[in-house]
Amino acid sequence: MEGGGGALAGAPPRSDDGPPIDEKRRRTESGAVASSTAPPLSKVVYGPDGFPADGVMRAVLLHDCKHSDGSIYTVDYWSEVYRLGDTRETCLEPMMMTNTWTSCSPDWRNCERHESGTMLQIFSLKLPYTSASISGPVQLYGYMAVRDLLNPFRNYIFNRSRDDPFTVEQEDGFIQMCGPKRGIRMDGYVLLEYDMKIKSGDDERDDLQLIDGVAYFNNRTILSATELKQRIDGYHGAVDITLSLLRCAVEATVQVGISDLEHGSGLSLRLTASYISPHFVLREGIRLFDGVVDPETCKLNKYVVAVPWKVTLVLKLQIGQIGGSGRRAIEKFCLCSPHKHGHENLTFKLGFATVKVKVTWSTLDIPHSLLEPDCYMYDFEAAKHYGLKAN
């Protein structure tokens, strides 16, 4: 299912031909433009009820908007307002509203001055199928990034180089996300930009394009607090993205640190986030990390999760000892109620290691004084910047 791009075209042309044209020329000269002999995208079969016969809804895509042929740099409403020609990462950081403010009323614990908001939560990325010519584990690289109007530069949820691909097992198709870097605001449209490839040999020219393009999601067409799985079909397979719109939500940043690790031993960790709520049922948790902890740093990245107000965030840690005096597996749980500011710390002494969990709370109700020039509180502000009419 495609649509949207052409109907919103008509923005005035750019006064400068900077980054988009340079990027298009670079990709063309490097041979990245799609060949006319590339296999067609998978055709979706629809049943008599108008829904896909395989039971999976398709994401709505921007028409003729791809990196491989440079069409993503066509000047229209989407490319102007969401900066599709700009490859920079979002300039905003997580936890921007963590510290208490003198304007918090009546106090920071019960703050009514700073609002929770509508946020997008991405639960998982999966590889449901690949073309028949591909067998065994798949080495996946490239990127997938969200663009919202709080700051429309790329907010990566997957980002791997060709030299460091992620290996996807065919059994479960799980793709480890690396983000988002910060919470995703969804007061209007949110764009999902992607260019993902399958490594297939020593030469990059032998690699296979998995998916390439831009999808968009509308806060008026997604049910709140409901899991939505949508499929993006590509040339040599597809990617399923499961997400939800969460109203009255705040940003939770999860950090895990390891100390007192027993000499000669290592640590495996699966860190999963989920919710406890009578109004929200999550079939599978958000797998934040699943692997071996680096024994040199003993520190994980930051993981950002949207948490609806009056919903309990559940963090599940499945910890395994590798080597050392023995092999032990332990499960620990952290239950956290959301706040608009502040943080909380939990410590688990396991004998062979000490695990510390820190959850930091923040809203996306960021004052203009902390926003940079390319940040917007409302979509009409972004459109007005280019003399355009907002959707």
C-alpha positions as a Python dict, from the first residue, in 0.01 Angstrom:
ca = {
    (1, 'M'): (0, 0, 0),
    (2, 'E'): (154, 330, -105),
    (3, 'G'): (40, 687, -104),
    (4, 'G'): (75, 1032, 38),
    (5, 'G'): (381, 1180, -132),
    (6, 'G'): (235, 1314, -456),
    (7, 'A'): (-73, 1473, -302),
    (8, 'L'): (136, 1689, -73),
    (9, 'A'): (387, 1805, -331),
    (10, 'G'): (408, 2166, -441),
    (11, 'A'): (648, 2317, -191),
    (12, 'P'): (868, 2596, -331),
    (13, 'P'): (1204, 2467, -460),
    (14, 'R'): (1510, 2495, -240),
    (15, 'S'): (1717, 2807, -280),
    (16, 'D'): (2028, 2591, -245),
    (17, 'D'): (2114, 2250, -383),
    (18, 'G'): (2337, 2143, -93),
    (19, 'P'): (2340, 1809, 83),
    (20, 'P'): (2059, 1631, -110),
    (21, 'I'): (2216, 1681, -455),
    (22, 'D'): (2565, 1598, -328),
    (23, 'E'): (2437, 1282, -164),
    (24, 'K'): (2244, 1179, -476),
    (25, 'R'): (2551, 1239, -695),
    (26, 'R'): (2773, 1044, -454),
    (27, 'R'): (2540, 744, -450),
    (28, 'T'): (2507, 750, -830),
    (29, 'E'): (2881, 764, -890),
    (30, 'S'): (2940, 479, -644),
    (31, 'G'): (2702, 254, -833),
    (32, 'A'): (2435, 259, -565),
    (33, 'V'): (2151, 349, -803),
    (34, 'A'): (1914, 57, -846),
    (35, 'S'): (1959, -147, -1160),
    (36, 'S'): (1667, -183, -1402),
    (37, 'T'): (1710, -558, -1369),
    (38, 'A'): (1639, -555, -993),
    (39, 'P'): (1358, -791, -895),
    (40, 'P'): (1018, -627, -840),
    (41, 'L'): (881, -569, -492),
    (42, 'S'): (669, -851, -353),
    (43, 'K'): (309, -824, -464),
    (44, 'V'): (65, -824, -175),
    (45, 'V'): (-235, -1051, -223),
    (46, 'Y'): (-557, -907, -82),
    (47, 'G'): (-863, -1106, 20),
    (48, 'P'): (-1228, -1023, -58),
    (49, 'D'): (-1246, -819, 264),
    (50, 'G'): (-979, -582, 133),
    (51, 'F'): (-714, -694, 384),
    (52, 'P'): (-386, -873, 301),
    (53, 'A'): (-442, -1248, 267),
    (54, 'D'): (-150, -1324, 501),
    (55, 'G'): (-322, -1128, 780),
    (56, 'V'): (-46, -866, 819),
    (57, 'M'): (-126, -502, 749),
    (58, 'R'): (119, -310, 530),
    (59, 'A'): (279, 17, 632),
    (60, 'V'): (177, 322, 431),
    (61, 'L'): (473, 431, 218),
    (62, 'L'): (565, 758, 54),
    (63, 'H'): (532, 706, -321),
    (64, 'D'): (855, 703, -526),
    (65, 'C'): (1076, 789, -231),
    (66, 'K'): (1394, 580, -230),
    (67, 'H'): (1763, 625, -159),
    (68, 'S'): (1881, 391, -435),
    (69, 'D'): (1766, 613, -723),
    (70, 'G'): (1779, 950, -544),
    (71, 'S'): (1402, 1001, -553),
    (72, 'I'): (1400, 1058, -173),
    (73, 'Y'): (1550, 1401, -247),
    (74, 'T'): (1252, 1518, -454),
    (75, 'V'): (1138, 1852, -315),
    (76, 'D'): (792, 1826, -160),
    (77, 'Y'): (619, 1878, 175),
    (78, 'W'): (772, 1567, 335),
    (79, 'S'): (1130, 1631, 227),
    (80, 'E'): (1119, 1995, 335),
    (81, 'V'): (945, 1964, 671),
    (82, 'Y'): (1108, 1634, 777),
    (83, 'R'): (1454, 1718, 633),
    (84, 'L'): (1480, 1396, 431),
    (85, 'G'): (1787, 1530, 255),
    (86, 'D'): (1971, 1583, 583),
    (87, 'T'): (2152, 1277, 719),
    (88, 'R'): (2239, 1421, 1061),
    (89, 'E'): (2134, 1240, 1380),
    (90, 'T'): (1879, 1409, 1606),
    (91, 'C'): (2042, 1685, 1808),
    (92, 'L'): (1819, 1629, 2113),
    (93, 'E'): (1930, 1406, 2398),
    (94, 'P'): (1724, 1192, 2635),
    (95, 'M'): (1654, 1307, 2992),
    (96, 'M'): (1630, 1677, 2899),
    (97, 'M'): (1355, 1741, 3156),
    (98, 'T'): (1490, 1517, 3432),
    (99, 'N'): (1605, 1791, 3665),
    (100, 'T'): (1343, 1964, 3872),
    (101, 'W'): (1231, 2315, 3780),
    (102, 'T'): (1134, 2606, 4000),
    (103, 'S'): (819, 2623, 3787),
    (104, 'C'): (712, 2270, 3893),
    (105, 'S'): (376, 2306, 4064),
    (106, 'P'): (279, 2221, 4332),
    (107, 'D'): (615, 2038, 4358),
    (108, 'W'): (836, 1825, 4135),
    (109, 'R'): (697, 1494, 4254),
    (110, 'N'): (341, 1601, 4174),
    (111, 'C'): (427, 1837, 3891),
    (112, 'E'): (128, 1965, 3696),
    (113, 'R'): (328, 2229, 3509),
    (114, 'H'): (510, 1995, 3269),
    (115, 'E'): (282, 1778, 3060),
    (116, 'S'): (307, 1415, 2957),
    (117, 'G'): (241, 1369, 2587),
    (118, 'T'): (156, 1140, 2299),
    (119, 'M'): (452, 918, 2213),
    (120, 'L'): (534, 638, 1972),
    (121, 'Q'): (681, 317, 2115),
    (122, 'I'): (847, 64, 1885),
    (123, 'F'): (839, -282, 2039),
    (124, 'S'): (1027, -495, 1786),
    (125, 'L'): (1174, -538, 1440),
    (126, 'K'): (1162, -879, 1276),
    (127, 'L'): (1257, -1039, 948),
    (128, 'P'): (947, -1248, 858),
    (129, 'Y'): (1081, -1390, 531),
    (130, 'T'): (1353, -1353, 269),
    (131, 'S'): (1364, -1443, -98),
    (132, 'A'): (1397, -1811, -184),
    (133, 'S'): (1762, -1769, -288),
    (134, 'I'): (1865, -1683, 70),
    (135, 'S'): (1916, -1959, 325),
    (136, 'G'): (2057, -1975, 677),
    (137, 'P'): (2136, -1676, 900),
    (138, 'V'): (2115, -1332, 739),
    (139, 'Q'): (2379, -1063, 790),
    (140, 'L'): (2185, -738, 800),
    (141, 'Y'): (2324, -385, 783),
    (142, 'G'): (2208, -34, 699),
    (143, 'Y'): (1973, 179, 905),
    (144, 'M'): (1617, 252, 1008),
    (145, 'A'): (1544, 588, 1169),
    (146, 'V'): (1242, 777, 1298),
    (147, 'R'): (1183, 1143, 1213),
    (148, 'D'): (943, 1342, 1430),
    (149, 'L'): (884, 1717, 1436),
    (150, 'L'): (1032, 1769, 1780),
    (151, 'N'): (1358, 1747, 1584),
    (152, 'P'): (1322, 1593, 1235),
    (153, 'F'): (1676, 1460, 1201),
    (154, 'R'): (1736, 1084, 1219),
    (155, 'N'): (1655, 910, 1547),
    (156, 'Y'): (1805, 567, 1478),
    (157, 'I'): (1637, 246, 1589),
    (158, 'F'): (1872, 29, 1379),
    (159, 'N'): (2214, 137, 1255),
    (160, 'R'): (2483, -111, 1149),
    (161, 'S'): (2777, -77, 913),
    (162, 'R'): (2867, -341, 656),
    (163, 'D'): (3172, -431, 865),
    (164, 'D'): (2952, -489, 1172),
    (165, 'P'): (2628, -647, 1049),
    (166, 'F'): (2365, -797, 1276),
    (167, 'T'): (2309, -1169, 1227),
    (168, 'V'): (1940, -1255, 1203),
    (169, 'E'): (1849, -1616, 1270),
    (170, 'Q'): (1578, -1748, 1039),
    (171, 'E'): (1400, -1923, 1329),
    (172, 'D'): (1271, -1609, 1505),
    (173, 'G'): (1378, -1330, 1270),
    (174, 'F'): (1465, -1104, 1566),
    (175, 'I'): (1647, -779, 1478),
    (176, 'Q'): (1818, -606, 1772),
    (177, 'M'): (1730, -237, 1788),
    (178, 'C'): (1991, 21, 1892),
    (179, 'G'): (1747, 296, 1988),
    (180, 'P'): (1569, 526, 1983),
    (181, 'K'): (1821, 776, 2118),
    (182, 'R'): (1538, 978, 2278),
    (183, 'G'): (1162, 959, 2311),
    (184, 'I'): (954, 983, 1992),
    (185, 'R'): (685, 1249, 2002),
    (186, 'M'): (370, 1173, 1802),
    (187, 'D'): (142, 1474, 1801),
    (188, 'G'): (105, 1439, 1424),
    (189, 'Y'): (285, 1240, 1156),
    (190, 'V'): (601, 1041, 1225),
    (191, 'L'): (820, 926, 936),
    (192, 'L'): (1021, 604, 929),
    (193, 'E'): (1320, 619, 694),
    (194, 'Y'): (1508, 299, 607),
    (195, 'D'): (1780, 162, 383),
    (196, 'M'): (1866, -193, 489),
    (197, 'K'): (2075, -448, 298),
    (198, 'I'): (2178, -812, 324),
    (199, 'K'): (2552, -876, 314),
    (200, 'S'): (2619, -1137, 48),
    (201, 'G'): (2986, -1189, -20),
    (202, 'D'): (3310, -995, -5),
    (203, 'D'): (3210, -723, -249),
    (204, 'E'): (2944, -468, -160),
    (205, 'R'): (2813, -487, -517),
    (206, 'D'): (2701, -844, -445),
    (207, 'D'): (2485, -736, -151),
    (208, 'L'): (2106, -755, -170),
    (209, 'Q'): (1869, -469, -101),
    (210, 'L'): (1620, -567, 168),
    (211, 'I'): (1405, -256, 208),
    (212, 'D'): (1451, 104, 94),
    (213, 'G'): (1218, 399, 136),
    (214, 'V'): (1004, 596, 379),
    (215, 'A'): (686, 497, 564),
    (216, 'Y'): (467, 726, 770),
    (217, 'F'): (235, 688, 1068),
    (218, 'N'): (-51, 917, 1165),
    (219, 'N'): (-159, 965, 1526),
    (220, 'R'): (-521, 989, 1411),
    (221, 'T'): (-526, 643, 1252),
    (222, 'I'): (-347, 435, 1520),
    (223, 'L'): (-542, 307, 1818),
    (224, 'S'): (-395, 412, 2150),
    (225, 'A'): (-238, 148, 2377),
    (226, 'T'): (-281, -122, 2112),
    (227, 'E'): (-3, -323, 1948),
    (228, 'L'): (9, -265, 1575),
    (229, 'K'): (220, -484, 1347),
    (230, 'Q'): (287, -355, 998),
    (231, 'R'): (499, -506, 724),
    (232, 'I'): (738, -331, 487),
    (233, 'D'): (791, -550, 182),
    (234, 'G'): (1117, -520, -9),
    (235, 'Y'): (1318, -665, -295),
    (236, 'H'): (1461, -968, -111),
    (237, 'G'): (1241, -998, 194),
    (238, 'A'): (1046, -784, 440),
    (239, 'V'): (1067, -626, 784),
    (240, 'D'): (783, -634, 1038),
    (241, 'I'): (762, -344, 1280),
    (242, 'T'): (543, -366, 1591),
    (243, 'L'): (454, -34, 1753),
    (244, 'S'): (194, 152, 1954),
    (245, 'L'): (73, 504, 2015),
    (246, 'L'): (81, 586, 2386),
    (247, 'R'): (-108, 886, 2517),
    (248, 'C'): (-14, 1072, 2837),
    (249, 'A'): (332, 913, 2825),
    (250, 'V'): (672, 1010, 2961),
    (251, 'E'): (1026, 910, 2867),
    (252, 'A'): (1210, 649, 3073),
    (253, 'T'): (1584, 608, 3016),
    (254, 'V'): (1720, 274, 3140),
    (255, 'Q'): (2088, 231, 3225),
    (256, 'V'): (2257, -86, 3353),
    (257, 'G'): (2604, -107, 3503),
    (258, 'I'): (2801, -415, 3617),
    (259, 'S'): (3062, -413, 3893),
    (260, 'D'): (3242, -661, 4121),
    (261, 'L'): (3251, -916, 3838),
    (262, 'E'): (3416, -1236, 3956),
    (263, 'H'): (3767, -1272, 3818),
    (264, 'G'): (3783, -1487, 3507),
    (265, 'S'): (3408, -1485, 3447),
    (266, 'G'): (3178, -1305, 3206),
    (267, 'L'): (2813, -1212, 3201),
    (268, 'S'): (2527, -1272, 2959),
    (269, 'L'): (2220, -1052, 2988),
    (270, 'R'): (1876, -1030, 2838),
    (271, 'L'): (1707, -703, 2936),
    (272, 'T'): (1336, -677, 2856),
    (273, 'A'): (1083, -401, 2921),
    (274, 'S'): (706, -446, 2948),
    (275, 'Y'): (406, -289, 3117),
    (276, 'I'): (154, -375, 3386),
    (277, 'S'): (-183, -215, 3309),
    (278, 'P'): (-546, -329, 3301),
    (279, 'H'): (-583, -133, 2976),
    (280, 'F'): (-275, -253, 2790),
    (281, 'V'): (-164, -607, 2709),
    (282, 'L'): (181, -651, 2555),
    (283, 'R'): (223, -996, 2404),
    (284, 'E'): (600, -976, 2399),
    (285, 'G'): (837, -747, 2584),
    (286, 'I'): (1064, -488, 2432),
    (287, 'R'): (1400, -664, 2410),
    (288, 'L'): (1642, -384, 2496),
    (289, 'F'): (1958, -594, 2511),
    (290, 'D'): (2036, -959, 2446),
    (291, 'G'): (2398, -1069, 2447),
    (292, 'V'): (2725, -1081, 2636),
    (293, 'V'): (2828, -780, 2843),
    (294, 'D'): (3166, -634, 2749),
    (295, 'P'): (3395, -731, 3042),
    (296, 'E'): (3616, -426, 2980),
    (297, 'T'): (3347, -159, 3021),
    (298, 'C'): (3080, -358, 3208),
    (299, 'K'): (2836, -89, 3099),
    (300, 'L'): (2544, -95, 2857),
    (301, 'N'): (2406, 179, 2635),
    (302, 'K'): (2111, 393, 2735),
    (303, 'Y'): (1771, 248, 2643),
    (304, 'V'): (1471, 476, 2601),
    (305, 'V'): (1115, 355, 2658),
    (306, 'A'): (785, 544, 2648),
    (307, 'V'): (573, 478, 2958),
    (308, 'P'): (207, 584, 2983),
    (309, 'W'): (98, 766, 3298),
    (310, 'K'): (-38, 537, 3572),
    (311, 'V'): (116, 231, 3404),
    (312, 'T'): (392, 29, 3573),
    (313, 'L'): (716, -23, 3382),
    (314, 'V'): (854, -375, 3431),
    (315, 'L'): (1221, -445, 3365),
    (316, 'K'): (1319, -811, 3353),
    (317, 'L'): (1686, -905, 3377),
    (318, 'Q'): (1791, -1260, 3287),
    (319, 'I'): (2153, -1279, 3401),
    (320, 'G'): (2389, -1567, 3334),
    (321, 'Q'): (2742, -1626, 3458),
    (322, 'I'): (2995, -1734, 3197),
    (323, 'G'): (3305, -1912, 3328),
    (324, 'G'): (3453, -1834, 3668),
    (325, 'S'): (3364, -2055, 3963),
    (326, 'G'): (3046, -2188, 3806),
    (327, 'R'): (2751, -2127, 3577),
    (328, 'R'): (2451, -1957, 3733),
    (329, 'A'): (2134, -1807, 3584),
    (330, 'I'): (1928, -1554, 3776),
    (331, 'E'): (1613, -1355, 3701),
    (332, 'K'): (1549, -1015, 3858),
    (333, 'F'): (1258, -774, 3816),
    (334, 'C'): (1231, -396, 3858),
    (335, 'L'): (887, -235, 3893),
    (336, 'C'): (882, 141, 3835),
    (337, 'S'): (595, 390, 3842),
    (338, 'P'): (637, 681, 3601),
    (339, 'H'): (731, 1034, 3708),
    (340, 'K'): (784, 1353, 3513),
    (341, 'H'): (1123, 1427, 3670),
    (342, 'G'): (1389, 1254, 3878),
    (343, 'H'): (1535, 904, 3878),
    (344, 'E'): (1548, 584, 4081),
    (345, 'N'): (1825, 331, 4145),
    (346, 'L'): (1811, -41, 4216),
    (347, 'T'): (2104, -267, 4309),
    (348, 'F'): (2127, -646, 4287),
    (349, 'K'): (2419, -824, 4459),
    (350, 'L'): (2445, -1163, 4291),
    (351, 'G'): (2761, -1304, 4447),
    (352, 'F'): (2949, -1325, 4118),
    (353, 'A'): (2861, -966, 4018),
    (354, 'T'): (2672, -657, 4125),
    (355, 'V'): (2412, -521, 3884),
    (356, 'K'): (2290, -162, 3916),
    (357, 'V'): (1983, -37, 3730),
    (358, 'K'): (1902, 332, 3695),
    (359, 'V'): (1572, 457, 3549),
    (360, 'T'): (1558, 829, 3468),
    (361, 'W'): (1230, 1006, 3401),
    (362, 'S'): (1162, 1300, 3173),
    (363, 'T'): (878, 1453, 2973),
    (364, 'L'): (902, 1576, 2613),
    (365, 'D'): (744, 1904, 2724),
    (366, 'I'): (1068, 2089, 2650),
    (367, 'P'): (1065, 2471, 2668),
    (368, 'H'): (1170, 2672, 2364),
    (369, 'S'): (1476, 2794, 2554),
    (370, 'L'): (1625, 2443, 2537),
    (371, 'L'): (1529, 2372, 2175),
    (372, 'E'): (1764, 2431, 1884),
    (373, 'P'): (1662, 2606, 1559),
    (374, 'D'): (1545, 2284, 1389),
    (375, 'C'): (1316, 2178, 1674),
    (376, 'Y'): (943, 2239, 1683),
    (377, 'M'): (673, 2205, 1943),
    (378, 'Y'): (396, 2183, 1678),
    (379, 'D'): (380, 2068, 1316),
    (380, 'F'): (251, 2404, 1193),
    (381, 'E'): (573, 2565, 1318),
    (382, 'A'): (783, 2331, 1101),
    (383, 'A'): (562, 2390, 797),
    (384, 'K'): (558, 2767, 849),
    (385, 'H'): (939, 2766, 847),
    (386, 'Y'): (923, 2684, 475),
    (387, 'G'): (610, 2881, 396),
    (388, 'L'): (407, 2562, 367),
    (389, 'K'): (62, 2470, 492),
    (390, 'A'): (64, 2204, 765),
    (391, 'N'): (-125, 1877, 715),
}
